[in-house]
Amino acid sequence: MQLTIARLPPILLIHLKRFYFQGPFRNKVDTYVDFAVRGLNMSRYVPSKLLPSGERENFVYDLYALSVSKK
């Protein structure tokens, strides 16, 4: 699977898949996700041909909030 983004918003919201289905049953995904708290650089997902030069540094995000639900 490949992810390419044409434009990134000023505020980026990422929602991760929490459940998977195995036959008729739904199970919670328990995979550990490691991510940058500061300086998450998303510029490698934006094709360079769509951007003027020098605009790449605008795609760096800092974590603002995190929601964790445990069952």
Secondary structure, DSSP 8 states (H G I E B T S, - for coil): -----S---SS-------EEEETTEEEE--------SS-EE-GGGS-GGGS-TT-GGG-EE----------
